[in-house]
Amino acid sequence: MAALIVMSLNPNPYAAQADENPSAAAESMQGQTLLILGDSITYGGRYAVELEMAFRCRFPGGATTVLNLGLPSETISGLSEEGHAGGNFPRPDLHERLGRILERIDADFIFSCYGMNCGIYKPLSSGNLKPYLQGYEKLATAVRGEGASMIILTPPPFDPLPIIGRVTSDGAGGPFSGYDRVLETFSAALHETFSGEYPVIPVNESLTHYVVKRRITDPDFTLAGDGVHINSLGHHLVFESIAHLLGFDSPRVIQAPIRGDWELSLPDTSIPLPPDISMPAAEIMIFNNRFNAMQVEGRGAEGNLRVSYSPDKNDHDRRIFDLISRKHAILKDLWLTETGHLRPGMRSLEPFESWSARAAELEEELRKAIDSRPAVQVSFISSE
């Protein structure tokens, strides 16, 4: 029997997709490019930063590239409400820029997270559901043409509670009060339409469940203070949903070097939480049990395992998160500039070579920070 440091299972009705699509496992993505498309929620960037941090910390010698090309206001449906942004500009359509993106970026995996803007905050109808699914079909066709793989994220939930004075019963003059149910339908339609070909990550379902659970004891709890844009905790929960599909919650295996008691000093390949995340202590423990479990295998593997981290671990992990955040802040605006878009008010970074060199400098600092993570002390007390 193997000795196991706490591993908690996450009940997920769509978890089987990870097994059915082994190419979507984290280990198989080493040295590949992960492109993330989405709206302002994705552009916000936190879950993309956490995803790269997971790859870089779990596989220190790997070279997986995570590129965030989310664009605020964008839809995949091609819809835009009348007078959007005070009449200054219509919502951008992903398909206006998709060809240029795929021409310039050779992506192996394309993550897509759309929906919040795609129903233009109106009640459900064939006028918004049909264009939404058609937009995803167009994206799927383009992805197939590139020989890439796609992973779909259902949209984060809309939360009417914090903006209850602004929502309306019919979506006229303000967001539809039942827009959360519209996004639930969008999410169900994605599962029904695409889960046979692509993994569909249940972000909407996971975040909705989390909010309901927290509101049992805190009725005013929200992940989105403006009803739309999730906070850092919301982004972290999106990351957890992705990380689960990619198998980051599989325990790390240590081969017992000898029978009996032993001690080892190992590289730290744990996945850290962002330094500024606000989570209950019990949930932090669950995260570590789930994503940082270790398992001993081999002869004489029955016993108790103890793992001790350096007192400097948090400082090192904070620096890693900061460097990835700064690198992503450059790269997303750099590539949005390079590939072009129709969204006014975005930061333009030119020339490409100069900003790319700055991102490369941050990458070099990041590599050094990862290489200098303090070792983990592992001790095993045999019960044989």
N, C-alpha and C positions, 0 to 999 in steps of 0.2 A: 504493500500500500504506500502511496506517495504522501509525504508530509506537505501540508498546504498552509500557506499564510493566507488568511481569510479571502475568500472569493465569493462575491455576491452575484447572483444571476439577475438579469434585467428582463422581466417578462415583456415580450415584444411580439405582437402578432405577425410582424414582417421580418423578424430576425432570420428566418430560414433563407431569406434571399442572399444573405452573406455566404451561406454554404452552397447555394445553387449557383452563385457567380463567384468562383474562387479568384478570378482575376481582379476582384475588387478588394482583396486582402491587402493590408498595409505592407507586408513584406514584399509583395510582388510589385509594389510601386516604387521601389528603390531606383534612383537614377531617372525617374520619369517626371513629366511635367503635368501638374494638376492645375487646370484652368477653372476659375469660379466665376460664373455669370449670375447677375441678379440686379436688384434695384438698390435703393438707398440703404436698406437693411444690410445687404451684402457689402456695399461700399463702406459702411461703418467699420467693417473690417475685423471686428474682434474674433469672430469664430474662425476666420481665415488665419489669423495670427496664431490662435490656439492650435489649429490643425498643423501648421508648420512646426510649431514648438513640439508637438507630439512626435512628429516624424524625426525631428533633429535630435530630440532627447532619447527616444527609444532606440533609434538606429544612428548612433553618433558618427559613424563613418559613411553614412548614406548621403546622397546628393539629390533628394527629391525637391523639385521646384514647385512652389505654390504661388500662383499668380491670381490676384483678385482684380477682376475687371467689372465689378459691379458699377452701375450707373444710376444715380438718383433720379427719381421720377419715372424710370423706364418700365415698360410692360413687354410681355411676350405676346400679348393679344392684339397689339396695334391700336387699342382703344385709347381715347382721351376725352375726359369730360369737357363740356363747353366752359370756356373761361378759366381753364386750368392755369394756375400760377398767376391769377389776376389778369388773365388774357395775354400774358407775355409770351408764352410758348406752349405748344401742345406737348403731351408726354412723348418722349422718345420711344421708338420701337426697336427692340433688339435686332430685328432682321435688317434694319437699315445699316447696321455696322457689323453684323455677324460675319459676312463674307470677308471683310478686311481683317477681322480678328483671326480667322482661321487661316488666312493667307500668310499672316505675319508670325503667328504663334503655332508651333507644332506641338499641340497638346495630345497627351496620351489618354487622359481622363478629363472629362468636362462635367463639372458640378453645376447644376442649375437650380436657382431658388427664386421663383416668380409666383405672383398671385395677389399680393397685397394691393397693388395698383391696378391689376388686370381686370377686376370687376368694376373699376372706377367708383367704388364706394356706393353702388346702387343695389337694389334687391336682385336676387338671382333671376336670370332669364336666359333664353337661348341667345339673346343679344350679347351676353358677356361670357357665358360658359362655352358656347361653341367656338368663338374666336380664341379663347384661352387654350382649348385643346388643339385647335388647328395650329396655333402658334408653336405649341410643343411638338406637334407632328413635323412642322417645318424644321425645327431645331434638330429633331431626331434624324431626319433625312440628311441634314448637313453633317451631322456627327458621323453617320454611316459612311458618307462620302469621303470623310477624312480618315476612315479606318480607326477612329477613336472609340472609347467607351464612354457612356454617359451615366451619371448618377443624379437622380432627381430628388430634390428636397421639397416636401410639401411646404406651403407658405406658413410662416409664423402666424399665430392667431391675432385677429383684431380684438381690441378690448374696449368696449364702450363705456365701462365704469368710470375711468378717470376723466372722460370728456362728456359725461352724461348730459350736460347742458347744451352741447353742440350737435348731438345726433338728432336725426329726424326719422319719422315713421315711414317715409317713402324715398329717402335719399335726395330730396330736393332741398337745397339750401344748407346742406350739411351731410355728413356721412350717414348712411342707413344704419339705424339702431341695431338691426339684425345682421350686420355685415359679417360678424363672426361665423354665423351659420352659412353664409355664402362661401366663405373660405373653407369651411368644413366640407361643403359639397365639392368645391374645387379639388380638395385633397383626396376625397373618396374617388373622384373621377380620374385623378392621376393614377391611383392604385389600380383601378379597374382597367384603365387603358394601357398602361405601360409596364406594370410589374412583371408581366410575363417575359419581357425583353430586357428591362433595365431595373436595377435596384431603385426602389422608391422609399426614401427615408421619412418616417412619420414625424416630422418636426411639429406640425400643427397639433397632432394628437398628443405628443409628449409634453409640449408646453401648456396645452389646455389642461391636461391632467395635473400638471404641477401647480398651476394657478388655482385650480379647484381645491387641491389638497391644502395649499397654504391659506386659502380663504376660510377654511373651517375654523381656524384660530385667529385669523387676521382678515376680517371681511373687506378691508380696503386694499389688500395686497394686489400689486400689479407688476408685470414685467415691462410694461410700456406706458410711461407717464402721459404720452400724447395719444395713446390708443393704438399707435402704429409702430413706432421705432422701439424695438426691444433694448433693454439696458444691458449692462455687462453680464449680469446673471443670465439673462435670456440668451445672449450670445454663447455663454458657456454651455447652456443646456442644448443649444443647437450643435455645438462641438461634440458634446457627449453622444448625441444621436448619431453623428457621423462616425465618431470613434468606435462606437459599438458595431456598426455595420462593417467597418474595416478590420475588426478583430483586435483592437487595442486593449480590450478587456480580457483577452486570453492571458492566463498566468505565465510569467516568465519562468522557464525551466532551468534548474541548476542540476547538473549531474554530480551525484555524490562522489567525491574524489577517493574516499576510503570507507570501509565499514567503521562504525563507531562514531565517536565525537570528532568534529573538525571545525576549523575556522578558515575563512577565505576573505580576501580583499578584492572586490569586484568593481568594475566601472559602474557609475550611477546611470542607469537607463530608465529611471522613473519619469513619469509624466507629471510635471508640476502644475499646480493651479496658478492662474494669473495672480500677481501679488496684491491687486486691489479688489479681488472678488469678495463679495459680501454674501456668505452662506452660513446657515446654522452649523454649529460644530458637528452635529450628528451627520449632516450631509457631507461635510468635508471628510469625515471618517469613511463614509460609504464610498465616496469617490476614490479614496486611496485604496480601500479594500477591493474595489472593483477594477481599477485600472493599473494598480501597482502591486498586485499579488505576485508572490513567488512560490514555486513548487519544486520540491526536490524529487529527483528520480534516480534510479539505479539501485544497486544492491545495498541493503542496509538503510533504506530511505524512510524507515519508520522512526518518528521522533518529533522533536520540537525545533522549529527554525526561528532564529532571532535576527532582525536586521537593524543595524545602527547607522544613521546618517550623520554626516559632519555638521557641527554647529554653524558652519558657513554655507550650508546648502541653500538656504533661502536667499542670501545675498547673490549667489551665483545664478540662481534661477530667475531672480528679479532682473538681472542684467541681460540674460538671454531673452526674456520677454520684451524688454525695452529695445534691444537691438533688432529683433524681428519686427516689432511695431514700427520702428523708424524706417527700416528697409521697405516694408509694405507701403508705408505712406508715400515713399518716393515712387516705387514701381507701379502702383495702381494709377497714379496721375500721369506717370511717364508713358505707360502703355495706352491709357485713354487718349493722351495727346497724339501718340504715334499712329494709332489705328483710327482716330477720328470719331466724332459723335455730334449729335445735334442739340445737346443739352447746354444752354447758356450758364454762365456763372461758375464753371469748373476751373480749377487751377491748371494752367498750361505750363508744361515743363519742356523747355528747349534750351540748347540743342540736346538731342538724344544722347550723344556720346558723353557729354559732361555729366549728366544726371545718372547715366548708367554706370559711369566710373565711381560716382559717389555711392551708389547702391553696392557696387563691388567692394568698396572699402568697408562698408558695414558688414557685408558678408564675411570678409576676412576677420573682422573683429568677432563676429558671431562664432566662426569656427574655433577661434582661440578660446572663447568663453566656454564653449561646449567641451573642448578638449581638457579644460582646466577644472571641470566639475570634480569636487572631491570624491574619492572612492567610497564605496559602501562596505561596511564590515558585516560579514555574514557568519553566524555561528550556528552549529547544529549539535543538539544533544540527543544522542541515540536512545531509543527506548528498548533496544534489543538487549 
